[in-house]
Amino acid sequence: MTDRYAVIGHPIAHSKSPAIHAAFARETGEDLVYDRILAPLDDFAGTVRRFIAAGGRGLNVTIPFKEAAWALSDERAPRAQVAGAVNTLSLLPDGRLRGDNTDGVGLVRDLATNNGFAFAGTRILLLGAGGAARGLLQPLLEADPTELVIANRTAAKAHALAALISDGRVSGCGLDELDRTAFDLIINATSAGLDDQAPPLPNQVLAAGGWVYDLVYRDDPTPFQHWGLERGAAVALDGLGMLVEQAAESFFLWRGRRPHTAPVIAALRSGGLR
């Protein structure tokens, strides 16, 4: 019998996840269908339960339900527990739901495997202290940087997020406190990219030969990518590769098979996969 999966969110019509997972299924020969589900803002849990009752095996969860998915999970992977957010729900054999968060590992794989960034010994600046940033922390630290600084417009939020991580490499600060340091990798996990803006940063915050990464993706470079290139970034990436890599991790959790991601990323870039 064909297994059912879906991405759930509000809004959801724009999601590329069905095309991505359809490509993974074709490559691996897995028998599944993958749909979009528009959940009412006031009935996420009920929508999930109805999907599972109708035979659903797993869900990807997107805005604004990742924290609700965390609360709904009967058990959580350690990285999801740290993130306080879940983007992947899996139905366990006993009927319970397991929550995981594949965003951080998707980011790290896109940077390291797809683009050749060497994390060990680097200084990383993570912009933003919301749910998107929180989901990246554990996988970034596991990649072995020397330092990870969380910077946010409201410094107290950055300090609070850093305090949740018992790791001496992590600290928090306000954006206005960044004038004395330079970083090898700057990741934009703020909402500024959604508003077509780049976070306000001092020019010298990017080290010579440094990289920039924007979680937002679109057909042309984002404002944050432009910001990095104008200041000499060696590489300026958007989040499309992360989108595909986090999907591949979800697919692996569900099916036990890891699909090849490079052809899917290339197809999305060229407009050949929609």
C-alpha positions, 0 to 999 in steps of 0.5 A, spaced: 500 500 500 502 506 498 504 510 504 502 517 505 506 523 507 505 531 507 507 538 509 503 542 513 503 549 514 499 556 513 500 558 508 502 552 504 501 553 497 508 555 495 511 549 498 516 546 494 516 540 499 511 535 494 516 536 488 522 535 492 519 528 496 516 526 489 523 526 486 526 523 492 521 517 491 522 516 484 530 516 485 529 511 491 523 507 488 519 508 494 512 507 494 509 514 497 505 520 496 506 527 499 501 532 499 500 539 502 495 540 508 493 547 509 491 547 517 487 552 520 491 556 525 486 554 531 486 546 529 493 544 528 493 538 532 486 536 530 489 536 523 495 532 524 490 527 528 485 526 522 491 525 517 494 520 521 487 516 522 486 516 515 493 513 514 498 518 514 505 516 516 509 522 517 509 530 516 513 535 515 511 542 519 512 549 517 510 556 519 507 557 524 506 550 527 513 548 529 512 549 536 505 546 536 508 540 533 514 540 539 508 540 544 504 535 540 510 530 540 510 524 544 517 523 544 523 528 541 529 527 538 535 530 542 536 536 537 528 537 537 528 537 544 534 543 544 531 546 538 524 547 542 521 546 535 519 540 530 519 540 523 518 532 522 513 528 525 514 520 524 508 515 526 511 510 531 509 503 530 505 503 537 501 509 534 505 515 538 508 521 534 516 522 534 518 529 533 525 531 530 528 537 527 532 537 521 533 544 519 540 544 523 543 538 519 540 540 513 544 547 513 550 544 515 550 539 510 549 544 505 555 548 507 560 542 508 558 537 503 555 541 498 559 547 498 566 545 501 565 549 508 570 547 513 567 548 520 573 546 524 576 552 528 572 557 525 568 563 528 560 563 526 556 569 527 548 567 528 543 572 526 537 572 530 534 569 536 528 566 534 525 559 533 529 559 526 536 560 530 534 555 535 533 549 531 541 550 528 544 551 534 546 543 536 548 541 529 552 547 528 556 546 535 557 539 533 561 541 526 566 543 531 567 551 530 571 555 535 566 560 537 558 561 536 556 568 537 548 569 537 546 576 535 540 579 535 536 586 535 534 585 542 540 583 546 536 580 551 533 575 547 540 573 544 543 572 551 537 568 553 538 563 547 545 562 549 544 561 556 540 555 554 546 552 551 551 549 556 557 550 551 563 555 553 563 556 545 556 560 545 555 567 547 550 572 545 550 580 544 546 585 541 547 587 533 550 594 536 556 590 539 559 587 533 564 592 532 570 589 534 570 582 532 570 578 525 567 572 523 568 566 518 561 565 517 555 569 518 548 566 518 542 570 517 536 567 521 532 573 522 526 575 519 529 581 515 530 577 509 522 575 508 522 583 508 527 584 503 532 587 507 539 585 510 540 586 518 544 592 520 551 590 521 558 593 521 562 592 515 568 589 519 564 583 522 565 579 516 573 576 516 577 576 509 575 570 505 569 569 510 562 566 507 555 568 508 549 564 508 541 566 508 536 561 510 531 565 505 532 563 498 529 566 491 531 566 484 535 572 485 540 574 490 537 576 497 539 583 500 543 579 505 547 575 499 548 582 496 551 585 503 556 579 503 558 580 496 559 587 497 564 586 503 568 581 499 565 574 501 568 569 498 561 565 498 554 568 499 549 562 499 541 562 500 537 557 503 535 552 497 540 547 499 538 547 506 531 546 504 533 540 500 538 537 505 533 538 511 528 534 506 532 529 505 534 528 512 526 527 513 526 522 508 531 518 511 528 518 518 521 516 514 524 511 509 531 509 512 534 511 505 538 517 504 536 520 497 541 524 492 540 531 493 545 534 488 540 533 482 534 536 486 538 542 488 540 543 480 533 542 478 530 547 483 535 552 481 534 551 473 526 551 474 526 544 472 522 542 478 516 545 481 
